[in-house]
Amino acid sequence: MKKLSPITQKRLQQFKANRRGFWSLWIFLILFIIAIAAPILSNDKPIYISYDGGHYFPILNEYPETEFGGDFETEAEYRDMFVQDLINDKGFMIWPLIRYSYDTINYDLNVPAPSPPSTDNWLGTDDQGRDVLARLIYGFQISILFGLALTVFSSIIGIVAGGIQGYYGGWIDLIFQRFIEIWSGLPVLFIIIIMASIVTPSFWILLGIMLLFSWTSLIDVVRAEFFRARNFDYVRAAKALGVSNRTIMVRHVLPNAMVATLTLMPFILTGSITILTSLDFLGFGLPPGSPSLGEMLAQGKNNLHAPWLGLTAFFSLAVMLTLLTFIGEAVRDAFDPRKTGV
């Protein structure tokens, strides 16, 4: 195993020294693992079925009701007591911890929806009878995956564009800067509203639309780092030796620029999640019915007599964004030369 460089070791020590950020990272990773495992933790299908000597995994495959001695060729409705009795007669089922998916409607409520928290629905149900905890887990998953995807793709584009600007300068930098000024001034919300009226925004369509405007967040930082480093002696020496500009940018200048970039990425991730939540709250985000923290906030606003809806969405967002902010502060301290001495 390759030993870490002294600089990397000092940065890791500085990151661990920030106890708030260090423990926030571990808590966030635990929550992220729980969210990724959402289909196993929260589902209206059993994880495993043993029936008449056979082994079935309903969360991975679809099985008709006739497979378990029923009458219909359609997929078995495992929450139906008739189907459960058929399976239990010749086998058994292992259910997830929460027997609801994000779109499962509880038809056995004792009170009208939205119903308060109970032993069956731990955080209650929304105005359509869907389990709030299940929608929270799936909504957290979508928010994190959307934020990570938007952060990674926008960072790649921003680093490439900022690197070209800062390294070559001159007319390339001048024209690019004027274009970015115009592009950044476009009304993003209005454009998204127009696009939403033309096509139904899915996860990838919404990600593509947001990517059109989010890639400019890193350009100024990367441009400044490349502009500063292009006049260093080692860059001039590499040029004198005939090293190509592409190799110099990737191998020699980019590592220096990545220091400032990495300190901003947790905050970009926070902004990406906030944007998705805001769009879902306004009704211009993911398709209706999708598990979303913004949609939960909207339900809390529309159902003030059901405070568990608004409080659940508020505290989940507050915890997630607070953890990411603390992680970002710890990363910033880890790469601060005044604290690490490098």
N, C-alpha and C positions, 0 to 999 in steps of 0.2 A: 504494500500500500504506500502510495506516494505521500511523503511528509509535507504538511502544509508549510508555506513560506512564513517567515517571521512577521511579515506585514499582515497576512491573513490571520495568524494566531492572535496578534494584537487586536485586530478588528473583532474577532470572535470574543475575546476577553472583554472588550469594551461593550459589546452587545449584551453579554451576560451580566455585566455590571449594572446595566439598566434593568433592575428587577421587574419593574412594571411592564416593560416591553417584552422581557424574556418570558414571563409567565403568561402574558397575553398571547404570545405566539403559541404556546402549548395549549392554551384553552381554545384558541381559534382552530388549531389543527384537530383537536378532539371534536369540535362542532362540525368541522368540514368532513371528517370521516363519518360522523353520524349522518350528515346530509347526503353524502355519496351513497351510503348504505340505506337510503330511504326505502327502496323497494323491498328490502328484507325486514326493515323495522316497522314499516307501515304499509299494509296492503290488504285488499279485500279477497286475496287468494292465499291458500296455504303455501307455506314454504316447501313442504314435503308431504306426500301422500303414499302410504303403503296400503295397497288394495289387492286382495286375492293373490298375494305373492309378487305383485308388480310394484315398481317404484316410479313415482310421478313427481314432477317438479312444475307445478302450475304457474309459478312466477316467471318461468323460462319458456314454457310451451303451453299451447292451448289444447285442451282435451274435451271432446264432446261428452255430453251427459250419458250417452249410451255406453261409454267406456266404463262407467261405474254402475251399469244396470238400469239407467234411466230410459226415458222415452224419446228425448229430443236429440237431433244431430248437432244442434248448436252447442257452443261452449257451456260447460257446466256452471251454474250459479252456486258457488260454494257457500254463500251465506244463507241459501235456502235450506230450511230444516229438513226437507224431503231428501235433498242431495246429501246432506250431512249424515242422515240416518242410513242411506244406502252405503256410504263409504265406511261408516263406523261398524256396520254389520260384518264386514269382511276385512277390516283394517283400521287404520287410524290416520289422523292428520296432525301436522305440526303447524300452528298458526304463528304469524308475526306478533310482536308485542302489541301492536295497534292494529286492530282488524278493520281498518279503513284505509282506502287510498284517497288521493286528493280530490277525486270526483265522485266518491261513494256517497250516496244519499242514505241517511238513516231514516227509514220509514216507520220505525218503532218508537218514535219520540212520544213521551207522555205529555209534553207541552208544545205549543206551536213554536216553530223555528223563527228566530234564533233561540235555541234552548241554552240554559246556563250549564256550567260545568257539572259533570256527574261521574259516576264510576264507569260508565260506558264511554262517554265523551269527556276526556279529562279537562279539556279547555273549552268545552261547549261546542255548539254548532253555529254555522253562519245562517243567513236568512234563507238559504236553500236546503238546509238540513245536512250540510257537509261538515265533517269533523275538522275543527279548527287546528288541532295539533297536527293532523296529517297534512293539511294544507300549509302549515307553518314549516314543517320539515322539508316538503317538496319546494316550497317557495324559497327557503333558504338555499337549497341546492341550486335552483335556477339563478338566483341572484349572484351567488358566488361564481358559478360557471360563466355566466354572462360577463360579470366584472373582470374575471381573469382573462377571458378570451378578448374582450375589448382592450384591456390593458396591454396584453402581449402584442396583438396585431397593431395597435396604434403606436406602441413603443418601437416596433420594428420599422414602421414607415417613418416615424419621426426621427429615429436615429439615422436612417439612410439619408433622408432629406436634409437634416441638420448637418450631417457630416459632409455632404457634397457642398453645401453652402459655405461652411466654415473653411473647408480645405482649399477650394478653388477661389473663393472670393470674387472680386471684380464684378463683371456684368452678370454672372450667374447668381451671385449673392444678391445683387441689387434687384434683378427681375423677380427672383424668388421671394424676396421680402415684400415687394409690392403686391405680389399675388397672394401671399399669406395675409396681408393686411385686408385685402378685399374679401378673401375667403372667410376670415375670422369674423367679419362684420355681417355675414349673412344671418338672417333670423332663423336659427335652427328649429325652434319650436314650430314656427309656421310651416317650414318645409316638411317637418315630420307629420303635421296635421294634413297637409296636402297629399303626401305620400300615403298616409293611412286611409284617405278617402278614395284612393285609386286602387291599392292592393291591400289585402288583409295582412297586416304585419305578423310574420312568424318570428321565431327566435333568430334565425339566420338573416332574414330580411331586415329586422330591427337592428341587428348587430352591424350589418353592412351600412345602413343609413347612419348610425351613430359613428361608425368608423370614418365616414366621410369628413366629419367635423372634429373628431377627437385626436387625430394624429398630430395636430399642431401644438399639443401641450408640452412636448419635449424639445421642440426644434430650437428654441432660444438657448436652452442650456447646452445642448450638443453642439450647436453652431459656435457658441462662445469657446467651448473646450477645444474644438478643432481649429478655430481661428487662432487661439493662443498657442497650441502645440505645433502648428505647421512651421513655425519659425525657430523651433528648438534645434539644437546642434545635431542631435541624433537623427532628426528628420532630414536635415540638409545633407548629412553624411550619407544617409541611405539613398537620397536622390543622386548624389555624386557617384555612388557606386552602381547606379543604373537600376535600382530597385523600382518596380512599377508603382504608380500612384495607388493602385488598388491594394497592393500588398502593404504599403506604408500605412494606409488608412485603417486596414483591418488589424494588422499585427502590432503596430506601434502607437497609433493615435487613439484608436477606439478603446483600448483598455483604460486609458486615462479618462475618456469621456464617460465610460460606464460607471465610474465612481459617483459622479453627480446624478447620473440617470437612475441608479439603483436606489438612491435616497428618496427620489420622487415617486417611484413606482407604487409603494403602498398607499400614497395619497391619491394617485391616479385611480387605483382600484376602489378606494372609498368614493371618489367622485363618480365612477362608472356605476356603482351600485345605487348611489343616490339618484342618478339620472334615470335609471330603469324604474326605480320605485316611484319617482315623480311622474313619469309617463304613464305607468300603470294606474296611478291614483287619478290622473286626469282622463283616463280612458283611451289613451293613444299608444299604449304599450303592447303587451302580449295579447293574443286572441282571447276573447271572453271565455271564462271557464278555466284558464290556465292558473296554476297555483302561483300567487304573487303576493309579496308583502305590500305592494302599493294597492292592490285590489282589496286586501284585508283592511288597510287604512280607510279606503273609501267606504267599505261596509261599516266600519266603526263610526264614520261620520254620518252615514245614513241611518244607523240604528243606535242612537244615543241611549236608548233604553236597554241596550245589551252592551255594557261597558267592557265585558271580557274580550270583545272583538278589537276595539281600539287599543286597549291596554296591552293585549298580546302582541299586536303589530308594532306598537310604539316601543315596548321594552326589547323586543327581538332586534329591531333596527338599532336602537340605542346601544345595545350590547355589542352587536356586530361592528358598527362604525367606531365605537370607542376602542375596541380591541385592535382594529386596523390602524387607528390613529396612534395608539401606544406603540404598536409594532413599527410604524413609520418613524416615530421619534427615536426608537432604539436603533434602527438602521441608520438614521441620520447621525446619531452620536458615534456609531461604529466607524463611519467613514469620515468623521471630522478630524482633520489633521491636528487641530489644536488639542484634542483629547487623546489621540492615539500616538502622537509624536512622529507620524510618518507622512 
